[in-house]
């Protein structure tokens, strides 16, 4: 676990990676692990590349989670999300990869990631994925949220 004074991205010159870079993600200790509360991030300028055509895809990525012991540091999250700019992946893969990387980093109680991709060829794609810690009320929350998605 990293302390605030050991974070690598915060307060330093920004270095953007050329391709998908989960190693830039950093976490810090949650001061309120006994409380259930939402942390939400919105990245309205997400871009990735179509793995077939190489053309850019644009999206708004929304991340919501209920932290446990660790939380994601926001500048490292920004750098991580920007690392997709030259990465070729389908929309559904992007949101699932983001969620899985954040689970690996933080082990949150609950997390969900939605991608609101702009239309290409006259169609928009809005992939959604979520996770609740198995065997807990958060697993039940994940099932409920998935079953009631976009209602």
ZAPA-117188 format. One record per residue (C-alpha): residue number from 0; y, z, x. Coordinates in Angstrom, 3 decimals. Example, Ala and Ser with C-alpha at 12.3 -4.5 7.8 and 13.67 -1.06 7.14 Angstrom:
+-------+----------+----------+----------+
| votor |       py |       pz |       px |
+-------+----------+----------+----------+
|     0 |   -4.500 |    7.800 |   12.300 |
|     1 |   -1.060 |    7.140 |   13.670 |
+-------+----------+----------+----------+
END
This chain:
+-------+----------+----------+----------+
| votor |       py |       pz |       px |
+-------+----------+----------+----------+
|     0 |    0.000 |    0.000 |    0.000 |
|     1 |    3.421 |   -0.945 |    1.298 |
|     2 |    6.447 |    1.299 |    1.205 |
|     3 |    9.912 |   -0.052 |    0.402 |
|     4 |   10.937 |    0.003 |    4.076 |
|     5 |    7.793 |   -1.970 |    4.973 |
|     6 |    8.311 |   -4.820 |    2.499 |
|     7 |    8.571 |   -8.121 |    4.339 |
|     8 |   10.570 |  -10.322 |    1.943 |
|     9 |   13.119 |   -7.973 |    0.391 |
|    10 |   16.465 |   -7.965 |    2.198 |
|    11 |   15.467 |  -10.580 |    4.741 |
|    12 |   16.249 |  -14.271 |    5.160 |
|    13 |   14.299 |  -16.276 |    2.600 |
|    14 |   11.529 |  -18.439 |    4.001 |
|    15 |    9.995 |  -20.877 |    1.532 |
|    16 |    6.373 |  -21.905 |    2.059 |
|    17 |    5.353 |  -25.562 |    1.904 |
|    18 |    2.296 |  -25.002 |   -0.287 |
|    19 |    0.485 |  -22.416 |   -2.390 |
|    20 |    0.950 |  -19.078 |   -0.594 |
|    21 |   -0.602 |  -15.998 |   -2.255 |
|    22 |   -0.182 |  -14.121 |    1.038 |
|    23 |    3.572 |  -13.743 |    0.360 |
|    24 |    2.940 |  -11.439 |   -2.620 |
|    25 |    3.844 |   -7.803 |   -1.975 |
|    26 |    3.361 |   -4.652 |   -4.005 |
|    27 |    4.991 |   -1.249 |   -4.079 |
|    28 |    4.029 |    2.070 |   -5.605 |
|    29 |    4.731 |    2.613 |   -9.302 |
|    30 |    6.628 |    5.866 |   -9.746 |
|    31 |    5.390 |    6.225 |  -13.336 |
|    32 |    1.670 |    5.326 |  -13.338 |
|    33 |    0.973 |    7.769 |  -16.201 |
|    34 |    3.346 |    5.897 |  -18.523 |
|    35 |    2.427 |    2.727 |  -20.361 |
|    36 |    5.333 |    0.299 |  -20.214 |
|    37 |    5.910 |   -3.429 |  -19.969 |
|    38 |    7.296 |   -5.241 |  -16.951 |
|    39 |    8.329 |   -8.812 |  -17.710 |
|    40 |    9.302 |  -11.675 |  -15.426 |
|    41 |   10.633 |  -15.060 |  -16.423 |
|    42 |   10.721 |  -17.993 |  -14.008 |
|    43 |   12.521 |  -20.845 |  -15.821 |
|    44 |   12.433 |  -23.190 |  -12.806 |
|    45 |    8.722 |  -23.317 |  -11.954 |
|    46 |    7.452 |  -26.581 |  -10.542 |
|    47 |    4.082 |  -27.831 |   -9.388 |
|    48 |    2.555 |  -31.246 |   -8.837 |
|    49 |    0.142 |  -33.143 |  -11.016 |
|    50 |   -3.101 |  -33.233 |   -8.994 |
|    51 |   -3.772 |  -36.819 |  -10.131 |
|    52 |   -0.389 |  -38.579 |   -9.970 |
|    53 |    1.489 |  -36.291 |   -7.569 |
|    54 |    4.426 |  -36.279 |   -9.987 |
|    55 |    6.303 |  -32.998 |  -10.495 |
|    56 |    5.599 |  -30.805 |  -13.494 |
|    57 |    8.272 |  -28.388 |  -14.689 |
|    58 |    7.737 |  -25.174 |  -16.606 |
|    59 |    9.008 |  -21.787 |  -17.558 |
|    60 |    6.463 |  -19.193 |  -16.437 |
|    61 |    6.464 |  -15.836 |  -18.225 |
|    62 |    4.566 |  -12.898 |  -16.784 |
|    63 |    4.169 |   -9.600 |  -18.634 |
|    64 |    2.130 |   -6.668 |  -17.420 |
|    65 |    1.485 |   -2.974 |  -17.842 |
|    66 |    1.356 |   -1.546 |  -14.320 |
|    67 |   -0.973 |    1.111 |  -13.023 |
|    68 |   -0.558 |    2.339 |   -9.446 |
|    69 |    1.088 |   -0.763 |   -7.960 |
|    70 |    3.828 |   -3.184 |   -9.016 |
|    71 |    4.738 |   -6.630 |   -7.724 |
|    72 |    7.951 |   -6.869 |   -5.697 |
|    73 |   10.208 |   -9.437 |   -7.402 |
|    74 |   11.420 |  -11.413 |   -4.371 |
|    75 |    7.869 |  -11.858 |   -3.137 |
|    76 |    6.914 |  -13.021 |   -6.651 |
|    77 |    9.752 |  -15.564 |   -6.572 |
|    78 |    8.590 |  -16.871 |   -3.184 |
|    79 |    5.010 |  -17.021 |   -4.448 |
|    80 |    5.969 |  -18.955 |   -7.580 |
|    81 |    8.119 |  -21.335 |   -5.520 |
|    82 |    5.102 |  -21.985 |   -3.266 |
|    83 |    3.567 |  -24.033 |   -6.109 |
|    84 |    6.288 |  -26.718 |   -5.711 |
|    85 |    4.134 |  -28.895 |   -3.451 |
|    86 |    0.801 |  -27.714 |   -4.857 |
|    87 |   -1.287 |  -30.004 |   -7.017 |
|    88 |   -2.920 |  -28.237 |   -9.954 |
|    89 |   -3.289 |  -28.671 |  -13.688 |
|    90 |   -1.096 |  -26.503 |  -15.923 |
|    91 |   -4.007 |  -24.347 |  -17.048 |
|    92 |   -5.073 |  -23.792 |  -13.448 |
|    93 |   -1.567 |  -22.706 |  -12.435 |
|    94 |   -1.317 |  -19.910 |  -15.020 |
|    95 |   -4.862 |  -18.678 |  -14.369 |
|    96 |   -4.312 |  -18.707 |  -10.605 |
|    97 |   -1.067 |  -16.754 |  -10.981 |
|    98 |   -2.768 |  -14.164 |  -13.186 |
|    99 |   -5.770 |  -13.756 |  -10.875 |
|   100 |   -3.579 |  -13.406 |   -7.783 |
|   101 |   -1.496 |  -10.709 |   -9.483 |
|   102 |   -4.633 |   -8.868 |  -10.623 |
|   103 |   -5.916 |   -8.927 |   -7.045 |
|   104 |   -2.573 |   -7.634 |   -5.758 |
|   105 |   -1.844 |   -4.874 |   -8.295 |
|   106 |   -4.934 |   -4.138 |  -10.405 |
|   107 |   -2.709 |   -3.750 |  -13.499 |
|   108 |   -3.846 |   -2.124 |  -16.712 |
|   109 |   -2.971 |   -5.335 |  -18.571 |
|   110 |   -1.396 |   -8.705 |  -17.699 |
|   111 |   -0.622 |  -11.991 |  -19.393 |
|   112 |    0.824 |  -15.242 |  -18.074 |
|   113 |    2.182 |  -18.125 |  -20.146 |
|   114 |    3.363 |  -21.503 |  -18.927 |
|   115 |    5.825 |  -23.459 |  -21.069 |
|   116 |    5.516 |  -26.875 |  -19.446 |
|   117 |    8.025 |  -29.587 |  -20.322 |
|   118 |    6.718 |  -32.704 |  -22.040 |
|   119 |    5.069 |  -35.467 |  -20.057 |
|   120 |    4.046 |  -38.568 |  -21.947 |
|   121 |    5.341 |  -37.060 |  -25.174 |
|   122 |    3.209 |  -33.896 |  -25.124 |
|   123 |    3.904 |  -30.314 |  -24.059 |
|   124 |    1.258 |  -27.910 |  -22.796 |
|   125 |    1.637 |  -24.131 |  -23.138 |
|   126 |   -1.362 |  -22.464 |  -21.460 |
|   127 |   -1.782 |  -18.711 |  -21.941 |
|   128 |   -4.168 |  -16.326 |  -20.209 |
|   129 |   -4.522 |  -12.565 |  -20.190 |
|   130 |   -6.587 |   -9.708 |  -18.830 |
|   131 |   -7.137 |   -6.095 |  -19.815 |
|   132 |   -8.946 |   -3.640 |  -17.586 |
|   133 |  -12.617 |   -3.598 |  -18.704 |
|   134 |  -13.849 |   -0.579 |  -20.641 |
|   135 |  -10.342 |    0.574 |  -21.597 |
|   136 |   -7.918 |    0.199 |  -24.483 |
|   137 |   -6.260 |   -2.544 |  -22.397 |
|   138 |   -9.374 |   -4.688 |  -22.711 |
|   139 |   -9.052 |   -4.268 |  -26.478 |
|   140 |   -5.358 |   -5.197 |  -26.219 |
|   141 |   -6.292 |   -8.363 |  -24.322 |
|   142 |   -8.761 |   -9.395 |  -27.037 |
|   143 |   -6.215 |   -8.687 |  -29.766 |
|   144 |   -3.377 |  -10.549 |  -27.964 |
|   145 |   -5.608 |  -13.562 |  -27.305 |
|   146 |   -6.846 |  -13.667 |  -30.903 |
|   147 |   -3.281 |  -13.399 |  -32.201 |
|   148 |   -1.617 |  -15.650 |  -29.645 |
|   149 |    1.296 |  -17.670 |  -31.028 |
|   150 |    1.071 |  -16.164 |  -34.495 |
+-------+----------+----------+----------+
END
